[in-house]
Amino acid sequence: MVDIKEFVDLADIDPMFFDQPYYLAPEKGGDKAYTLLREALAQSGKVGIAKVVIKTREHLAAVKPSGKALVLELMHFADELADPTELKLPDSDVGKKEMAMAESLIDQMSGKWEPDQYKDEYREALVKLIEEKVASGGKLPEKKGKAAKPAKVVDIVSLLQASLDQTGKAKKPHKAKTKKAA
């Protein structure tokens, strides 16, 4: 059951609040009410803010029109979001040339949003691996590729020490002077 509490302008909601969408379908005999709510929301630019219980947890949600469907999009409660003012965010000056280069890069890499071009490659590889294991009776076939080369590990401390030694700024430990007892 979706309990709509109020209607608000969609533009007033920070996208950070939205979490997970679900399509809503009308119950038997609810076609007219479903269509009426969908069309009224679309024309008003508003969404219904609702509370809904899924499994054993209460969620905040927005009921939004999407084409011929209504979407129930689960939302975060305000106290679930991190406060960006508590983060240590940089505030550096950037030069005009740097900004022009960054803008040029963005222009060159800009395109039209086409969500179908992005795939979950990890999931696809995992499904393929599972299918191979099932097909081979529970045993995975051996890989026929070359082993990955180990990454070169750099000891940053020794590099810094060598750099200090070359510049003559490395301080040598002083031996403690001891007094002889008289």
N, C-alpha and C positions, 0 to 999 in steps of 0.2 A: 504494500500500500504506500502510495506517494502522498504525503501530506504537505501541500503547498502553503507556505506561511505568508509570503508576500511576492510582489512583482517588482523587479528593479531593472534599470537600463543595463543591457549587456555591456555597453561601452564603459560602465562604471566599475566593472569587475576586473581586477588585475588577473591576467592569465595564469599567474603563479598559483592561484587558488584551484584551478581545474586539474583534475587528476585522471579519471577514467570514464570513458563514455559507454553507455548502453543504449540500445534502441528500445523504445517503448512501443508496445502494440496494444490496441484496444481490446478490452474483454468483450465477450459476446454481447451485442446490443449497444456497445459504446462507440460505434463508428461516428455518429453525428457529433457527440461531445468531443471526441478526439480531434476531428477535423476542425471544429469550431475553436478549440484551444490552440491548435497549431496555427491556424490562419490569424487569429487575434494576436498571438505572440509575434508572428512574422510582421504584421502590419505595425505593431506598436514598437518594435525594437526592444522589447522587454523579455525577460526570462522569469520563470517561476522559481523562487528559492524554496526548497523543500527539505524535509527531513524524511529519511527512508531507512528502514532496518533491513540489512542484508546479512543473512546468517544470524549472528548474535550481536552485531555491532550497529549502532546508529551512525548514519552518515549525513552530512550536509550535501545537498545536490542542487543542480540547476536543471530545470526542464526547458529545453531549447528546441526551436523548430530547425529542421534540417531537410530541405526539400519537402517530400511528402511525409517525412517521418518526424516524430518527436524523439529527442534524445535526452536521456537522463544522464547528466555528467556529474559523477561524484566529485566533491570538492574537499579541500582541506579546511579544517577549522582554523581561525586566525592564529590560535596559540600553537598550531602545528608547524607554522612557517617560521623559518629563521629570520631574525631581524637584521637586515643588511647594515644597519648602523653599528652593529656590534662586531662587524668584520673589519680587519685591517686592510683596507683597499688602497691601492696606490693612487696618487694624484700627481703625476709627473707632467712637466711641460714638454710638449712635442713641437718640433720645428715644422715650418711650412713645407719643406721638402719631404720630410717624413710623412706628413699628413697627405700630401699629394700622391706619394708613392702608395700609401695604404689605400687611398680612395681609388687609385688606378687599378690596384689588385682586385678590389671589390668589384669594380666595373667589369673587369675582364672575366671574373669568375661568376658573374651574375647570370641567372637563368630563370626560367619559369618553374614554379613549384609543381613537380610531378612526383607524388609520393610512391608511385609504383616502381620508380627507378631505384629505390633503396630497399635492400633485402637484408634480412637477418642472416648473415653468412655463417655465424657461429651455429645457429639453430639448424641451418641446412646441412652443415658438415656433421653435426651430431646425429641428425636423422639418418644421413647416409651411413654413418658408422654403425648405428643400431641396425639398419637394414642389412648391412654386410654381415654383422654378427649373427642375425637371425638366419640369413641365407646359408651361412657356413656351419650351422648347427651349434652355435654358441661360442665358436672360436673366431677370433679376429685374424684376418689374413695378415701376413707380415708385410711391412712397408718395403717398397722396392726403391725408395728414393735415397738420396745421399743424406747422411747425418748432418744436422745443422752444425756450422762451425761455432765453437765457443766464442763468446764475446770477449773482446780484449778488456781486461780489468786494469784500470789505471789507479795507482796508489797516489792519491792527491797529496798526502802528507809528505811523501818523499820528493815529489816534484816541487812543492813549496819550499822544502828544506834546501833542495839543490839550488833553487832560485835565490834564496837568502844567502847561501854560501857564496854564490857567484858575485853577488852585489856587496859582499863583505859586511852585511848587516846582521849576520847571525851572531848571537851572543854566546860565548863559551861559558860554561858554568865555572864559577869561582870556587877555589878550594877554601874550605873554612880554616881559619888560622886557629891553632890550639895553643894555649898557654901551658907552659910546664909548671907544675906545682913546685914551690920553693921549699 
